[in-house]
Amino acid sequence: MLSSLPERFRAHGLKADVRTLLLLRKAMQKGLIKTLGDIYNVLKGIIVKEPADIGPFTKAYYEYFLYVPIKPGQTLEDAILRSETFEKWKTQFLDEADRDLTDEQLVTTFLDQVHLTSYDIKEVINGKEIWDKDNPDQEDTDPIDPNHEPTERVLDKMADYSDLTLEELLERMEKVREQQRTQHGGGSHWIGTGGISPYGHGGAAKNGIRVGGQGGGKMARKVMGDKNYFPIDRDALLNDNNIDAALASIKGVIEESATEKLDVPQTIKSGLKRGGLFIPELTNEKNEELKVIVLIDNGGYSMAPYVRSVQSLFRKMRTRFAHDLEVYYFHNTIYDRVYVDERRTKSITVDKLLMHSKTYRVFFIGDAAMAPYELNSFSINSIKSIIQKFKKSVWLNPEPLRYWPHTYTIQVMKELVPMFPLTPAGIERAVRAMNTKGVEG
């Protein structure tokens, strides 16, 4: 079992040997691996030693475990769409999903399931008992504070709704929807996120109904994308509910970074069919050497609600697409260094950052709100040196647009770096601008 794994990964230039197998099997014996996503995470921790290994590792993983070979110049999405594994999965999924989906949506759902990791469930609760005690006519008087600081999602309990019929669930969900006015999370009643409610997403509810967003533990018996149940506001600031829409926008960095190349064989083939009329045939070649640097301001209270969502967005981008991603942190602005850890205890100098290839694309993430004295010649020159080296640079700002004109430091930073809102729509605009020759906000 898995005996050929080291050889396959070595074929992609990665260091893998019998010790890799031993560590993987040890993780299995300890119960750390229950899904394909678990295998991906464990192997990545064993094999990937530096950011440049991420791309080859992702290719090797999909090739070995899913029989999805990624050819040179081919995106992961294209490779998946052409694979037998995906075709078999799609046939079964569409029978269960009972709705029309685009190829892009299907690939996203497929990847959600591939990278799904298991929860450490310690207790299984009878969902019927929760159901019987719940009041479907409960008024929505306990909304989430939009300015709350999100906490790490910990799910150690699962509710099992297997004893209820799908018709019962749908009927009750409609009653709850009529009462619901705001978003909710972590509970057992509302259509929300991260809890044990029988309807919502990102939680632990076996045989419930997944509504929008990401799957939690691959437990739902039905998946619904009706915006009437779970609306996605592309102009809302980045959060758990619209992170998929943001991912679809940011992946344009890859999709739109194609270059046109002359397809000689196709040109000859088409020319012969035309009786000797040879018209150049061009093909798009995706940039599989895509490199991304993310610089996150995680120093102030105002940024706290967004740091986790930003990390999740780019982490998901890294698992979905074969590319290099490096994440660094700063506080308010950048002086002579950036930090490699969230606590900002380990750093590298800006000079070392500038040693990266100029082909890297840079995302600054921050509210750009600070004391005016922090925007001195030292910090301004550091920002300028970064954007002069990395021409494809943008700033994503979670501060509502209406406040931008009234904040001096935002106005200054906006003149230095093209700035866009940290929303799915804003990210899409930023990516489109980044893929043009001149980036303009």
C-alpha positions in Angstrom: 0.0 0.0 0.0 1.4 3.4 -1.1 4.8 1.8 -1.8 5.2 3.7 -5.0 4.4 7.1 -3.3 8.0 8.2 -2.7 9.0 7.5 -6.3 6.1 9.5 -7.7 6.8 12.5 -5.5 10.5 12.3 -6.3 9.6 12.5 -10.0 8.3 16.0 -9.3 11.7 17.1 -7.7 10.6 16.5 -4.1 12.5 14.7 -1.4 10.5 11.6 -0.4 11.8 8.2 0.7 10.8 5.3 3.0 10.8 7.6 6.0 8.0 9.5 4.3 5.9 6.3 4.2 6.7 5.5 7.8 5.6 8.9 9.0 2.4 8.7 6.9 1.6 5.3 8.2 2.3 6.4 11.8 -0.2 9.3 11.3 -2.8 6.8 10.1 -2.2 4.5 13.1 -2.8 7.4 15.4 -6.1 8.2 13.7 -4.9 11.5 12.3 -6.0 10.6 8.8 -9.6 10.0 7.9 -10.0 11.9 4.6 -8.1 12.8 1.5 -7.7 16.3 2.9 -6.0 14.8 6.0 -3.6 13.0 3.7 -2.8 16.2 1.9 -2.1 18.1 5.1 0.0 15.4 6.7 2.1 14.8 3.6 2.5 18.5 3.0 3.9 18.8 6.5 6.4 15.9 5.8 7.5 16.8 2.3 7.2 20.5 1.7 10.2 22.3 3.1 10.0 25.7 1.4 7.3 27.6 -0.5 8.8 26.6 -3.9 7.8 23.0 -3.1 4.0 23.8 -2.9 3.4 23.7 -6.7 5.2 20.4 -7.4 3.7 18.9 -4.2 0.1 19.8 -5.3 0.7 18.3 -8.7 2.1 15.1 -7.3 -0.7 14.8 -4.8 -3.4 15.1 -7.5 -1.6 12.8 -9.8 -1.0 10.0 -7.2 -4.2 10.1 -5.2 -6.8 11.3 -7.7 -5.3 10.2 -11.0 -5.4 13.8 -12.2 -2.2 14.6 -14.1 -1.4 18.3 -14.5 0.4 18.9 -17.8 2.8 21.8 -18.3 0.9 25.1 -18.9 -2.4 23.5 -17.7 -4.4 24.8 -14.7 -5.6 22.5 -12.0 -9.2 23.2 -13.0 -8.6 22.2 -16.7 -6.8 19.0 -15.5 -9.7 18.1 -13.2 -12.3 18.7 -15.9 -10.5 16.3 -18.2 -10.0 13.5 -15.6 -12.0 10.3 -15.3 -12.0 10.7 -11.5 -14.0 14.0 -11.8 -16.4 12.5 -14.4 -17.3 9.7 -12.0 -17.7 12.1 -9.1 -19.8 14.5 -11.1 -22.2 11.9 -12.2 -23.0 10.9 -8.6 -22.9 14.4 -7.3 -25.4 15.9 -9.8 -27.8 13.1 -9.0 -27.7 14.1 -5.4 -27.4 17.9 -5.8 -30.5 18.2 -8.0 -29.5 21.6 -9.6 -27.6 23.0 -12.5 -24.0 24.0 -11.9 -21.3 25.5 -14.1 -18.0 23.6 -14.6 -16.3 26.1 -12.3 -18.8 25.5 -9.5 -18.5 21.8 -9.9 -14.7 21.9 -9.7 -14.9 24.1 -6.6 -17.3 21.6 -4.9 -15.1 18.7 -6.0 -12.1 20.4 -4.4 -14.0 21.2 -1.3 -14.5 17.5 -0.8 -11.0 16.6 -1.8 -9.5 18.9 0.8 -12.0 18.2 3.5 -10.4 17.5 6.8 -12.0 15.5 9.6 -13.1 17.1 12.8 -12.1 15.8 16.2 -15.7 14.8 17.1 -15.9 13.6 20.8 -19.6 13.4 21.2 -22.6 12.6 18.9 -25.9 14.2 19.9 -29.3 13.0 18.9 -30.5 15.6 16.4 -34.2 14.5 17.0 -33.9 15.6 20.6 -32.7 19.0 19.6 -35.4 19.1 17.0 -38.2 18.3 19.4 -37.1 21.0 21.9 -36.6 23.7 19.2 -39.2 26.3 18.5 -39.5 27.0 14.7 -41.4 30.2 15.4 -38.6 31.7 17.5 -38.1 35.4 16.8 -34.7 36.6 15.6 -33.6 38.7 18.5 -30.0 37.5 18.9 -28.0 38.7 15.9 -24.3 38.5 15.5 -22.5 41.8 16.3 -21.0 42.8 12.9 -18.0 44.2 14.8 -17.3 41.1 16.8 -13.9 39.5 16.8 -14.2 36.0 15.3 -12.9 33.1 17.4 -11.4 30.0 16.1 -14.0 27.4 15.2 -13.9 24.4 17.4 -16.3 21.6 16.7 -16.1 18.7 19.2 -19.8 17.7 18.9 -21.9 16.5 16.1 -25.7 16.4 15.8 -27.2 13.4 13.9 -30.4 14.2 12.1 -30.7 10.8 10.5 -34.1 10.1 12.2 -35.7 13.0 10.4 -37.0 13.0 6.8 -35.7 15.4 4.2 -39.3 16.8 3.9 -39.4 17.5 7.6 -36.1 19.3 7.5 -37.1 21.4 4.5 -40.5 22.4 6.0 -38.9 23.4 9.3 -36.1 25.3 7.5 -38.7 27.4 5.6 -40.3 28.4 8.9 -36.9 29.4 10.4 -36.1 31.3 7.2 -39.3 33.4 7.6 -38.2 34.5 11.1 -34.4 35.0 10.3 -33.3 38.6 9.8 -29.5 38.4 10.3 -26.6 36.0 10.1 -25.9 33.6 12.9 -23.1 31.2 13.8 -22.2 28.4 16.2 -25.8 27.5 17.3 -28.4 24.8 16.8 -31.5 26.7 15.5 -30.8 29.3 12.7 -29.6 28.9 9.1 -26.0 29.7 10.0 -22.4 28.7 10.1 -20.1 26.6 12.3 -22.7 25.0 14.6 -24.9 21.9 14.9 -28.0 23.4 13.3 -29.6 21.0 10.8 -29.3 23.7 8.1 -26.3 26.0 7.2 -22.7 25.3 6.4 -19.3 24.8 8.0 -20.7 22.9 11.0 -21.2 19.4 12.2 -24.7 18.2 11.4 -25.0 14.7 10.0 -27.7 14.3 7.4 -28.7 17.9 7.6 -29.0 20.4 4.7 -26.0 22.4 3.6 -27.0 25.9 2.6 -24.3 27.9 0.8 -20.7 28.1 1.7 -18.3 25.3 2.5 -19.1 21.8 3.7 -18.2 21.0 7.2 -17.7 17.2 7.6 -19.2 15.9 4.3 -22.3 15.1 6.3 -25.2 16.9 4.5 -27.8 14.9 2.7 -28.8 17.8 0.5 -27.0 20.9 -0.8 -28.8 24.1 -1.6 -27.5 27.2 -3.3 -30.7 29.2 -3.4 -29.8 32.8 -2.6 -33.1 33.2 -0.9 -31.8 30.9 1.8 -28.2 32.1 2.0 -27.6 35.4 0.1 -24.1 36.3 -0.8 -23.3 40.0 -0.9 -20.3 40.6 -3.2 -20.0 44.1 -1.8 -19.9 43.0 1.8 -16.5 42.9 3.6 -14.7 39.5 3.5 -16.2 37.0 5.9 -16.9 33.3 6.2 -20.1 33.6 4.2 -18.7 35.2 1.0 -15.2 33.7 1.1 -16.0 31.4 -1.8 -17.1 34.3 -3.9 -13.8 36.0 -3.0 -11.9 32.9 -3.9 -13.6 32.8 -7.3 -12.4 36.4 -7.8 -8.9 36.0 -6.6 -8.2 32.9 -8.7 -8.4 35.3 -11.7 -4.7 36.0 -10.9 -4.1 32.6 -12.4 -6.8 32.4 -14.9 -6.0 35.7 -16.5 -2.2 35.4 -16.4 -2.2 33.4 -19.6 0.1 34.2 -22.5 -0.6 33.6 -26.1 1.7 31.2 -28.0 1.8 30.0 -31.5 0.4 26.5 -31.8 2.6 25.1 -34.6 1.0 21.6 -35.0 -2.5 23.1 -35.0 -1.5 25.7 -37.5 -0.2 23.1 -39.9 -3.2 20.8 -39.4 -5.7 23.6 -40.0 -3.6 24.9 -42.9 -3.7 21.5 -44.7 -7.5 21.3 -44.3 -7.7 24.8 -45.9 -5.8 23.6 -48.9 -2.5 25.2 -48.0 -3.9 28.4 -46.4 -1.8 28.6 -43.2 -3.3 31.0 -40.6 -1.5 31.2 -37.3 -3.3 29.4 -34.5 -2.8 30.9 -31.0 -3.3 29.1 -27.7 -3.4 30.4 -24.2 -0.6 29.0 -21.9 -1.3 29.4 -18.3 1.4 30.7 -16.0 2.1 27.7 -13.8 5.0 29.5 -12.1 2.7 32.0 -10.5 4.1 33.5 -7.3 2.2 35.5 -4.7 3.3 37.5 -1.7 0.6 38.5 0.9 1.5 41.3 3.4 -1.1 41.5 6.2 -1.5 44.2 8.8 -2.4 42.2 11.9 -1.3 44.7 14.6 -4.4 46.6 15.5 -7.9 45.9 16.9 -9.6 47.2 13.8 -7.9 44.5 11.6 -8.6 41.6 14.0 -11.9 40.6 12.5 -10.4 40.3 9.0 -7.0 38.6 9.5 -8.5 35.1 9.9 -10.7 35.5 6.8 -7.7 36.7 4.7 -5.6 33.8 5.9 -8.3 31.4 5.0 -8.8 32.9 1.6 -5.2 32.7 0.6 -4.7 29.3 2.3 -7.6 27.9 0.2 -6.1 29.5 -2.9 -2.9 27.7 -2.2 -4.5 24.3 -1.9 -6.6 24.8 -5.0 -3.9 26.0 -7.4 -0.3 25.0 -7.9 1.6 28.1 -7.1 4.0 29.7 -4.6 2.5 31.7 -1.8 4.4 33.6 0.9 2.6 35.4 3.8 4.2 38.1 5.9 2.8 40.4 8.6 3.3 44.1 9.6 1.8 46.6 12.0 0.2 49.7 10.4 2.9 50.3 7.9 6.2 48.7 6.8 9.5 50.1 7.9 12.7 48.1 7.4 11.2 44.6 7.9 8.2 42.3 7.7 7.4 39.3 10.0 7.1 35.7 9.1 4.8 34.8 12.0 1.5 36.2 13.3 3.0 37.2 16.7 5.7 39.2 14.8 8.6 37.7 16.6 10.5 36.5 13.6 11.3 38.9 10.7 13.1 39.4 7.5 14.3 42.7 6.2 12.7 44.5 3.3 16.0 44.2 1.5 15.6 40.4 1.7 12.0 40.6 0.6 13.2 42.5 -2.4 15.5 39.6 -3.4 12.4 37.7 -4.5 11.8 37.4 -8.3 10.1 40.5 -9.7 7.4 38.1 -11.1 5.8 37.9 -7.7 2.3 39.5 -7.3 1.8 41.4 -4.1 -1.3 41.9 -2.0 -1.1 44.4 0.8 -4.0 43.8 3.3 -4.7 46.5 5.8 -7.0 49.4 6.8 -4.1 51.9 6.2 -5.4 53.8 9.3 -2.5 55.0 11.5 -1.0 58.0 13.1 0.2 60.4 10.4 3.7 60.4 11.9 4.0 56.7 10.9 4.0 57.7 7.3 7.4 59.2 7.4 10.1 59.1 4.7 11.4 55.8 6.0 8.1 53.9 5.7 7.1 55.6 2.5 10.4 54.6 0.9 9.9 51.0 2.0 6.5 50.8 0.4 7.8 52.5 -2.8 10.7 50.0 -3.0 8.3 47.1 -2.8 5.9 48.4 -5.5 8.8 49.4 -7.7 10.2 45.9 -7.6 6.9 44.1 -7.8 4.9 45.9 -10.5 1.8 43.8 -9.9 0.9 45.1 -6.5 -2.5 46.1 -5.0 -3.8 47.1 -1.6 -7.0 45.5 -0.2 -8.7 47.6 2.5 -11.5 46.4 4.9 -12.3 50.0 5.9 -15.7 50.9 4.3 -15.3 53.1 1.2 -17.3 56.0 2.7 -14.5 56.5 5.3 -11.6 56.6 2.9 -11.9 60.3 2.0 -11.8 61.3 5.7 -8.7 59.4 6.6 -5.5 61.1 5.8 -3.2 58.1 5.9 -5.6 56.1 3.6 -5.4 59.0 1.0 -1.6 58.9 1.2 -1.3 55.1 0.9 -3.9 55.1 -1.9 -1.6 57.3 -3.9 1.3 54.9 -3.4 -0.5 51.6 -4.1 -3.7 51.0 -6.1 -6.3 50.4 -3.4 -9.5 48.3 -3.6 -12.2 47.3 -1.0 -11.6 43.9 0.8 -14.9 42.5 -0.7 -15.4 39.8 -3.4 -16.3 42.6 -5.9 -13.3 44.7 -4.8 -10.9 41.7 -5.1 -12.2 41.0 -8.5 -11.5 44.6 -9.6 -8.0 44.4 -8.0 -7.2 41.2 -9.8 -8.4 42.5 -13.2 -6.2 45.6 -12.6 -3.3 43.5 -11.6 -3.5 41.6 -14.8 -3.2 44.7 -16.9 0.1 46.4 -17.8 -0.6 49.4 -15.6 -2.4 48.8 -12.3 -4.8 51.6 -11.5 -7.2 51.9 -8.6 
